Amino acid sequence: MSNTSNFRDAMRRAQTQQLIGPNVIANALPFLGGGLVLTALGTYGGLGVIQSNPGLFMPTFWVAMVVELALFFVARGVAERGNNGVALPLLATYSLLSGYTLSGLVYVALGTGGVGIAGVGIAALGCGVTFIAARQIGSNLSDQDGLALTQTVRLGIIALFVVLIGQLLFSLFGGYTPSWLEIGISGIGVFLFAGAAVVDFYILPRTYKDEQYLPAALSMYLTYINLFIFILRLLIALNRD
């Protein structure tokens, strides 16, 4: 739900302000890249735990998940107040924990015939291609189109997370998600977060000043991590026996 919280705040600000940070995305990109590298390291560490001590992974996964959620809200609040010196190590830790919690999905992908390391690479490449396309489209949206797309994507992501929570609760009671439904959910997730990537390039320069690059980087990070997750889920679902 952290991503939908970002959308609500961004919508409120963008509706009342013109372009205030024309260079904020350029300033955020090195920190976005650094966060993604740390996430990859966290994922590598998580895969190591799964392979060497699988019984330890799930308890540490839940601890990491709780700490990750708490860090998100704390780090975002600190970053938006402009305290970059404190926010940066918090966001770095958040990125590492995000990678650790992501390692379970990557492990499943690596063990799924037809996905494997190539599928992980395809998911990462898909995020890169989306970035290039989103930059071109989002930077040239009119105010009317940009706000309309933002609202549509925000509502779609809220609905998606409601479905995911229902899916999680269903699985906790021993339910099984049919392949066709998993494909549908994952496909919609890919579509929505590709749209969120376009929205970022429209709304972030209207939401943050140039020096507020860390909260902008966090918003973009959430978009691309979620896009990666849903591409990988889609590939796993398509190759499920």
C-alpha positions in Angstrom: 0.0 0.0 0.0 3.0 2.3 0.2 2.9 3.0 -3.5 -0.8 4.1 -3.3 0.2 6.5 -0.5 2.8 8.0 -2.8 0.1 8.5 -5.5 -2.3 10.2 -3.1 0.3 12.7 -1.9 1.6 13.3 -5.5 -1.9 13.9 -6.8 -2.7 16.5 -4.1 0.5 18.4 -4.8 0.4 18.2 -8.6 -3.1 19.7 -8.7 -2.0 22.8 -6.9 1.5 23.4 -8.3 3.3 23.9 -11.6 6.6 22.4 -12.6 8.8 23.0 -9.5 11.6 20.5 -9.9 12.6 20.3 -13.6 15.9 18.5 -12.7 14.6 16.3 -9.8 14.5 13.1 -11.9 18.0 13.6 -13.2 19.2 14.2 -9.6 17.3 11.1 -8.4 18.6 8.7 -11.0 22.0 7.9 -9.3 20.2 7.1 -6.1 17.6 5.0 -7.9 20.4 3.1 -9.5 22.2 2.7 -6.2 19.0 1.4 -4.5 18.5 -1.2 -7.2 22.1 -2.4 -6.9 21.6 -2.8 -3.1 18.4 -4.6 -3.8 20.3 -7.0 -6.1 22.8 -7.6 -3.2 20.0 -8.2 -0.8 18.4 -10.7 -3.2 21.7 -12.5 -3.6 22.1 -12.7 0.2 18.5 -14.1 0.5 19.2 -16.8 -2.1 22.3 -17.8 -0.2 20.2 -18.2 3.0 17.6 -20.3 1.1 20.2 -22.6 -0.3 22.4 -22.9 2.9 19.7 -22.8 5.6 16.2 -22.9 4.2 14.6 -23.3 7.6 16.0 -19.9 8.6 14.7 -18.0 5.6 10.9 -17.7 6.4 11.4 -16.4 10.0 14.0 -13.8 8.8 11.7 -13.0 5.8 8.9 -11.9 8.1 11.2 -9.9 10.3 12.7 -8.2 7.2 9.2 -7.5 5.9 8.0 -5.8 9.1 11.3 -3.7 9.4 11.1 -2.9 5.7 7.6 -1.5 6.0 8.5 0.6 9.0 11.6 1.9 7.3 9.6 3.0 4.3 7.4 5.3 6.2 10.2 6.6 8.4 12.7 7.1 5.5 10.1 8.8 3.3 9.1 11.2 6.0 12.7 12.1 6.8 13.5 12.5 3.1 10.5 14.8 2.4 11.7 17.0 5.3 15.0 17.5 3.4 17.2 15.6 5.9 19.1 13.7 3.2 22.0 12.8 5.5 19.7 10.7 7.8 17.4 9.5 5.0 20.1 8.1 2.8 21.3 5.2 5.1 17.6 4.5 6.0 16.8 4.1 2.3 19.9 2.0 1.7 18.8 -0.4 4.5 15.3 -0.4 3.0 16.7 -1.4 -0.4 18.7 -4.2 1.1 15.7 -5.6 3.0 13.5 -5.2 -0.1 16.0 -7.4 -2.0 16.0 -10.0 0.8 12.2 -10.3 0.8 12.3 -10.4 -3.0 14.7 -13.4 -3.0 11.9 -15.9 -2.4 10.2 -15.0 -5.7 13.5 -15.0 -7.5 14.2 -18.5 -6.1 10.9 -19.8 -7.4 11.6 -18.2 -10.8 15.1 -19.8 -11.0 13.6 -23.2 -10.2 10.7 -22.9 -12.7 11.3 -24.5 -16.1 11.1 -22.0 -18.9 12.0 -19.1 -16.6 15.3 -19.5 -14.8 18.0 -16.9 -14.9 17.0 -15.8 -18.4 13.5 -15.0 -17.1 15.0 -12.9 -14.3 17.0 -11.1 -17.0 13.9 -10.5 -19.1 12.1 -9.0 -16.1 15.0 -6.6 -15.5 15.3 -5.8 -19.2 11.5 -5.1 -19.3 12.0 -2.5 -16.5 14.8 -0.8 -18.5 12.7 -0.7 -21.7 9.8 0.7 -19.7 12.0 3.4 -18.3 13.1 4.6 -21.7 9.5 4.6 -23.1 8.0 6.1 -20.0 10.5 9.0 -20.0 9.6 10.0 -23.5 5.8 9.7 -22.9 5.5 11.0 -19.4 7.7 14.1 -20.0 5.4 15.2 -22.8 2.0 14.7 -21.2 -0.4 17.6 -21.0 -1.7 18.6 -17.6 -5.1 17.2 -18.4 -3.8 13.9 -19.7 -1.2 13.6 -16.9 -3.7 14.0 -14.1 -6.2 11.7 -15.7 -3.6 9.0 -16.1 -2.4 9.5 -12.6 -5.9 9.1 -11.2 -6.6 6.0 -13.3 -3.4 4.3 -12.4 -3.8 5.1 -8.7 -7.3 3.6 -8.6 -6.1 0.6 -10.5 -3.2 0.0 -8.1 -5.5 0.3 -5.1 -7.8 -2.3 -6.6 -4.9 -4.5 -7.5 -3.6 -4.5 -3.9 -7.1 -5.4 -2.6 -7.1 -8.4 -4.9 -3.6 -9.4 -3.8 -4.6 -9.2 -0.1 -7.6 -11.4 -0.9 -5.4 -13.8 -2.7 -3.0 -13.9 0.2 -5.8 -14.6 2.7 -7.2 -17.3 0.4 -3.8 -19.0 0.2 -3.4 -18.9 4.0 -6.6 -21.1 4.3 -5.2 -23.6 1.8 -6.7 -22.1 -1.3 -5.0 -22.4 -4.7 -5.0 -19.6 -7.4 -5.7 -21.1 -10.8 -3.0 -20.4 -13.4 -5.4 -18.3 -15.6 -6.2 -16.1 -12.6 -2.6 -15.7 -11.7 -1.8 -14.8 -15.3 -4.6 -12.2 -15.3 -3.5 -10.6 -11.9 0.1 -10.5 -13.0 -0.7 -9.1 -16.4 -2.8 -6.3 -14.9 0.0 -5.6 -12.5 2.5 -5.2 -15.3 0.2 -2.9 -17.2 -0.5 -0.7 -14.1 3.1 -0.3 -13.1 4.1 0.4 -16.6 1.5 3.2 -16.4 3.0 4.3 -13.0 6.4 4.6 -14.7 4.8 7.1 -17.2 3.1 8.9 -14.3 6.4 9.3 -12.5 7.9 11.4 -15.3 4.9 13.6 -15.3 4.1 14.1 -11.7 7.5 14.0 -9.8 8.8 17.3 -11.3 5.4 18.8 -10.2 5.7 17.3 -6.7 9.3 17.7 -5.6 11.9 20.4 -5.9 15.3 19.7 -7.4 16.9 19.1 -4.0 14.1 16.6 -3.0 15.7 13.9 -5.1 15.6 11.2 -2.4 11.7 11.0 -2.1 11.6 11.1 -5.9 14.1 8.3 -6.2 12.0 6.3 -3.7 8.9 6.8 -5.7 10.6 5.6 -8.9 12.2 2.7 -7.0 8.8 1.4 -5.9 7.5 1.6 -9.4 10.3 -0.4 -10.9 10.5 -3.0 -8.1 6.8 -3.7 -8.4 7.1 -3.8 -12.2 9.9 -6.4 -11.9 7.9 -8.4 -9.5 4.8 -8.6 -11.7 6.8 -9.4 -14.8 8.5 -12.2 -13.0 5.1 -13.4 -11.6 3.7 -13.4 -15.1 6.6 -15.4 -16.5 6.3 -18.0 -13.6 2.5 -18.2 -14.2 2.9 -18.7 -17.9 5.4 -21.5 -17.4 3.6 -23.2 -14.5 2.9 -26.9 -15.2 
